[in-house]
Amino acid sequence: MKKRVLTIKEAAKLIDGLTEFRIRQLCISGQLPCFKAGRKYLISEDKLYEVVLGESVSKNEIGGDVVA
């Protein structure tokens, strides 16, 4: 399974009700694990769901691709 890395803009589009500003705040405060590549914050899709939903979530539960 390939891990996806998202920009702040991509992460905000992925989750309704979460703005780019809020995701950036979470990154800066350390609440959302991320790393910087140049000026961009890059976020693991798995970590984003863990932080926002409060638990580890499989892609099947969020409407992603089914991996057998």
Residue pairs with C-beta under 8 A, 6 or more apart in sequence:
1 67
3 44
3 45
3 46
4 44
4 45
5 42
5 43
5 44
5 45
6 14
6 42
6 43
6 44
6 45
6 48
7 40
7 41
7 42
7 43
8 20
8 23
8 24
8 27
8 40
8 41
8 43
9 20
11 18
11 23
11 43
11 45
11 48
12 18
12 19
12 20
12 22
12 23
14 45
14 48
15 48
15 52
18 52
23 32
23 41
23 43
24 41
26 32
26 51
27 34
27 41
27 43
31 51
32 43
32 47
32 48
32 51
33 43
33 44
33 47
33 51
34 41
34 42
34 43
34 44
34 47
35 41
35 42
36 42
46 56
49 56
49 57
49 62
50 56
50 57
59 65
59 66
59 67
60 66
